[in-house]
Amino acid sequence: MKTIYLDNAATSFPKPSGVGARMKEYVDAVGASVNRASYGAAQEAEGVTLSLRRRLCRLFSFDDPSRVILTPGCTFGLNLAIRGFLQPGDHCLVSSMEHNAVMRPLAALAAQGVAFDRVPCDPDTGRLDPASIAPLLRPNTTMLVLAHASNVSGVVQDAATVGRVCREHGIAFVLDAAQSAGAVPIDFGAVGASAMAVPGHKGLMGPSGIGALLLRADFARQLRPIVAGGTGSASDSEEQPSWLPDRFEPGTPNVPGIYGLEAALSWLENIGVEKISAHERRLTGRFLGGLAAVPGVRLVGPAGTDNRVGVISVDFPALDNAEAADRLEREFGVLTRCGLHCAPAAHRTLGTFPRGTVRFSLGYFSTEADVDAALAAIGAISGA
């Protein structure tokens, strides 16, 4: 039985040709760390690291590689932006569609005197109305955090308008681009973000265990490190370096991951995000159109392809959704993710808590045949 991988919102698969080989090349033939020595292999690793920062700058129309902070992943980047900025007495706004990568740090900070409120989103789509932000602002509001694209409903928020509202009120704007980076074009300056966190292993098509946090200069100056340690620089001092990126990159980095992500971004540059976005939008339209003809299932999220990514949540009212996901794999080879997707707030907004949904998520290597096979499997288990 052929396996049909539709779990790209968790991690993209397969990876582009050359990503794994580039990581193996580092492990087998380079091996050196970065920022620790001046011999040839170390300089090569440093060159690849700089190339990665520059590729991320080009991808997101960003202006300074030193403010591209390489992280162990998007969750770490969000923690750095949230925990490194908010202080007791501050108030933060989030959408009601946020992932636990945002909500768990805020819940922990709430015990330390940081307050937060949720900006309500549409219960049918998960879309946020930027006009709903201003009434929730307080004199001590210092930050707004927003999931650019939902990992549950697929909706893409109007980040540029949200960014404009934040600028007008003088508050920091942190964008969680976990589901949008690599899937839709993003211009960092145009969305007005103070910081943007991205994972390497989803739409950027790289390996897991690496990501990036892009920092606007003024926000970077206000941000405190949440982890300290050796950087290979200023080794005579027991204080964390003040300059970037060293200030926020303690410890030995994931150099195999750097090589893999740099190779993935080289591939991404050649393909183009616009082409990837168009491909996924076309497949999403095919999936949504076919799903509308299947009785006994319910789409959770936008019914159209505008302002959404290829993340499609389905509820099987006549079945336990975990049973539905199990049958999809066992009987048809369709790989999905079932449950609350680390986003209970989003499911509460959409009315699917605690039941959850079965999530089908498309990627660049998904095909029309994959979509048609998944639709046939959905029809078979729903009793249609």
C-alpha positions in Angstrom: 0.0 0.0 0.0 1.4 3.4 -1.0 1.9 5.9 1.8 0.4 9.3 1.3 2.1 11.9 3.5 -0.3 14.7 4.5 1.3 15.9 7.7 3.4 18.8 6.4 2.1 21.2 9.0 4.0 19.1 11.6 7.1 18.7 9.4 7.6 18.8 5.7 8.4 15.5 3.9 10.1 14.5 1.8 12.9 17.1 1.9 14.4 18.5 -1.3 17.2 16.5 -2.9 20.5 17.4 -1.4 19.4 18.4 2.1 20.4 15.1 3.8 23.5 14.8 1.6 24.7 18.3 2.7 24.2 17.4 6.4 26.1 14.1 5.9 28.9 16.0 4.1 29.3 18.2 7.2 29.3 15.2 9.6 31.7 13.1 7.4 34.1 15.7 6.0 33.9 19.0 8.0 33.0 18.4 11.6 34.2 21.7 13.0 32.2 24.1 15.0 31.7 27.8 14.2 33.2 30.9 15.9 35.6 28.7 17.8 38.7 28.4 15.6 40.5 29.8 12.5 41.5 26.6 10.7 40.1 25.8 7.3 37.2 23.5 8.2 36.0 25.9 10.9 36.1 28.8 8.4 34.1 26.7 5.9 31.4 26.1 8.6 31.4 29.8 9.4 30.9 30.6 5.7 27.9 28.3 5.4 26.4 29.8 8.6 26.8 33.3 7.1 25.3 32.1 3.8 22.3 30.8 5.8 21.7 34.1 7.5 22.0 35.9 4.1 19.5 33.5 2.5 17.0 34.2 5.3 17.5 37.9 4.7 16.7 37.6 1.0 13.7 35.3 1.6 12.1 37.7 4.1 13.3 41.0 2.6 15.3 41.6 5.8 18.2 44.0 6.0 20.8 42.7 8.5 22.2 39.1 8.8 23.5 39.9 12.3 19.9 40.3 13.5 19.0 36.8 12.1 19.3 34.8 15.3 19.7 31.1 14.7 17.7 29.1 17.2 16.9 25.4 18.0 13.5 26.0 16.5 10.5 28.3 16.3 9.4 27.6 19.8 12.7 28.7 21.2 12.5 31.8 19.1 9.1 32.7 20.4 10.2 32.1 24.0 13.2 34.4 23.5 10.9 37.1 22.1 8.3 36.8 24.8 10.3 35.9 27.9 13.2 38.2 26.9 10.9 41.2 26.5 7.9 41.0 28.9 8.4 42.0 32.5 6.2 41.9 35.6 3.5 44.6 35.3 3.4 44.3 31.5 0.2 43.4 29.5 0.3 41.3 26.3 -2.3 40.6 23.7 -2.6 37.4 21.7 -5.1 36.1 19.2 -7.5 33.4 20.4 -5.9 31.1 17.8 -2.4 30.8 19.3 -0.3 27.7 19.5 1.1 26.5 22.9 4.5 27.7 21.8 3.1 31.1 22.7 0.5 30.3 25.3 2.7 28.2 27.6 5.4 30.9 28.0 2.6 33.4 28.7 1.0 31.1 31.2 4.3 30.8 33.0 4.8 34.5 32.9 1.3 35.1 34.3 2.5 33.6 37.6 5.3 36.3 37.6 3.0 39.3 37.1 2.6 39.5 33.4 -1.1 39.8 32.3 -2.5 38.8 28.9 -5.8 39.0 27.0 -7.0 37.2 23.9 -8.3 39.0 20.9 -11.3 37.0 19.8 -11.3 35.5 16.3 -14.1 34.4 14.0 -15.5 31.0 15.2 -16.0 29.7 11.7 -12.6 30.6 10.2 -10.3 31.7 13.0 -9.8 35.0 11.3 -8.9 38.0 13.5 -10.5 41.4 12.9 -7.7 44.0 13.5 -10.3 46.5 14.6 -10.8 44.2 17.7 -7.3 45.0 19.0 -7.6 48.7 20.1 -10.5 48.2 22.6 -8.3 45.6 24.5 -5.3 47.8 24.8 -4.2 49.0 28.2 -1.7 51.7 29.3 0.7 48.9 30.2 0.2 46.9 27.0 3.7 46.3 25.5 3.3 43.4 23.1 1.0 41.6 20.7 1.8 38.1 19.5 0.1 36.6 16.4 0.1 33.3 14.6 0.5 34.4 11.0 -1.2 31.2 9.7 -3.2 28.8 11.9 -2.0 25.3 12.3 -5.6 24.2 12.8 -7.9 26.2 10.4 -5.2 27.3 7.9 -6.4 30.9 8.0 -3.7 33.5 7.2 -4.1 36.7 9.3 -3.8 40.2 8.0 -0.4 40.7 9.6 0.3 44.0 7.9 -2.8 45.7 9.3 -2.1 44.2 12.7 1.5 45.5 12.5 0.2 49.0 11.6 -2.1 49.0 14.7 0.8 48.0 16.9 3.0 50.7 15.5 0.3 53.3 16.0 0.0 52.4 19.7 3.8 51.9 20.3 3.7 48.2 21.2 6.0 45.4 20.0 4.6 43.0 17.4 5.8 39.4 17.4 4.9 37.2 14.4 4.8 33.4 14.7 5.5 32.3 11.1 5.6 28.6 11.9 3.0 27.8 9.2 3.5 30.6 6.8 7.3 30.8 6.3 8.0 29.2 2.9 4.3 28.8 2.2 3.4 32.4 1.5 5.6 35.4 0.6 6.6 37.4 3.7 8.2 40.9 3.6 9.4 41.5 7.2 9.3 45.3 6.8 5.9 45.3 5.1 4.3 43.4 8.0 5.8 45.7 10.5 7.0 43.0 12.8 9.3 43.7 15.8 10.3 40.0 15.7 9.4 37.0 13.5 10.1 33.4 14.5 10.4 30.7 11.8 11.1 26.9 12.0 13.5 25.3 9.6 11.6 22.0 9.3 8.2 23.1 7.9 7.8 25.3 4.9 11.5 26.1 4.7 12.0 22.4 3.9 15.0 21.9 6.1 15.7 19.6 9.0 14.3 19.8 12.5 16.1 21.3 15.5 16.9 24.6 13.8 15.0 27.8 13.2 15.5 31.6 13.3 14.3 34.7 15.0 14.5 37.9 13.0 14.8 41.0 15.1 14.1 44.6 14.3 16.9 46.8 15.5 15.0 48.7 18.2 13.4 45.5 19.6 16.8 43.7 19.6 18.2 46.5 21.8 15.4 45.9 24.4 15.6 42.1 24.4 17.2 40.2 27.2 18.9 36.8 26.6 17.1 33.9 28.2 20.0 31.6 28.0 23.7 32.5 28.5 26.9 30.7 27.9 30.0 30.4 25.7 29.9 32.0 22.2 33.5 31.6 21.2 33.7 35.4 21.4 34.8 37.6 24.3 36.2 34.5 26.0 38.0 36.8 28.5 34.7 37.9 30.0 32.1 36.1 32.1 29.4 38.5 30.8 27.3 37.7 27.8 28.5 39.6 24.7 26.5 42.7 23.9 26.7 42.4 20.1 24.6 40.4 17.7 24.1 37.6 16.9 26.4 36.4 19.8 24.2 37.9 22.5 21.4 35.5 21.7 23.3 32.5 20.4 25.1 30.8 23.4 26.6 27.3 23.1 27.7 25.2 20.2 25.1 25.6 17.4 23.4 22.8 15.4 25.9 22.9 12.5 24.5 19.8 10.7 21.1 21.6 10.8 22.7 24.8 9.5 24.1 22.9 6.5 20.8 21.2 5.9 18.7 24.4 6.2 21.2 26.3 4.0 20.8 23.7 1.3 17.0 23.7 1.6 16.9 27.5 1.2 19.1 27.2 -1.9 16.5 24.9 -3.3 13.7 27.2 -2.2 15.3 30.2 -3.8 15.5 28.3 -7.1 11.8 27.2 -6.9 10.4 30.5 -5.5 7.9 30.9 -2.7 5.3 32.2 -5.2 5.4 28.9 -7.1 5.2 26.9 -4.0 2.2 29.0 -2.7 0.4 28.6 -6.1 0.9 24.8 -6.1 -0.4 24.4 -2.5 -3.3 26.8 -3.2 -4.3 24.7 -6.3 -4.2 21.5 -4.3 -6.1 23.1 -1.4 -8.9 24.2 -3.8 -9.1 20.6 -5.2 -9.2 19.2 -1.6 -11.9 21.6 -0.4 -14.0 21.2 -3.5 -13.9 17.4 -3.2 -14.6 17.5 0.6 -17.7 19.6 0.1 -19.2 16.7 -1.9 -18.6 14.2 0.9 -21.5 13.8 3.3 -20.9 12.9 6.9 -17.8 15.2 7.4 -17.4 18.8 8.5 -14.7 21.2 7.4 -13.3 23.3 10.2 -11.9 26.6 8.8 -12.3 28.7 5.7 -14.1 27.1 2.7 -12.2 29.0 0.1 -8.5 29.3 -0.9 -8.0 33.0 -0.3 -5.9 34.0 2.8 -5.2 30.4 3.8 -2.5 27.8 3.6 -2.8 24.1 2.9 -3.9 23.1 6.4 -7.3 21.5 6.3 -9.0 20.3 9.5 -11.9 17.8 9.2 -14.3 16.6 11.8 -16.0 13.1 11.5 -19.1 13.6 13.6 -20.2 9.9 13.3 -16.7 8.6 14.4 -14.1 9.2 17.0 -11.6 11.4 15.2 -8.7 9.3 16.5 -10.4 6.2 15.0 -10.9 8.1 11.7 -7.2 9.0 11.6 -6.2 5.4 12.5 -8.4 4.0 9.7 -7.0 6.5 7.2 -3.5 5.2 7.8 -4.3 1.5 8.4 -6.7 1.0 5.5 -5.5 3.6 3.0 -2.0 4.7 3.9 -3.0 8.3 4.4 -0.9 10.0 7.1 -2.6 12.8 9.1 -2.5 14.3 12.5 -5.4 13.9 14.9 -6.1 15.8 18.1 -5.8 19.3 19.4 -2.5 20.1 17.5 -0.9 21.8 20.5 -3.4 24.6 20.1 -6.3 24.2 22.5 -7.0 27.9 22.3 -7.6 27.6 18.5 -9.9 24.6 19.0 -11.9 26.5 21.7 -12.3 29.3 19.2 -13.5 27.0 16.5 -15.8 24.9 18.7 -13.8 21.7 18.4 -12.4 21.5 22.0 -11.9 18.9 23.4 -12.8 16.7 20.4 -10.2 18.0 18.1 -10.0 17.3 14.4 -8.2 15.2 11.8 -5.7 17.5 10.0 -4.6 17.1 6.4 -1.7 19.4 5.5 -0.3 19.7 2.0 3.2 20.5 0.9 5.1 21.2 -2.3 5.6 17.5 -3.0 2.0 16.6 -2.5 0.2 15.7 -5.8 -3.3 15.8 -7.2 -3.3 12.0 -6.9 -2.6 12.3 -3.2 -5.5 14.7 -2.8 -7.9 12.4 -4.7 -6.8 9.3 -2.8 -7.3 11.1 0.5 -10.8 12.3 -0.6 -11.7 8.7 -1.6 -10.5 7.5 1.8 -12.5 10.1 3.6 -15.6 9.1 1.7 -15.0 5.4 2.5 -14.7 5.8 6.2 -17.4 8.4 6.6 -19.9 6.0 5.1 -20.6 8.1 2.0 
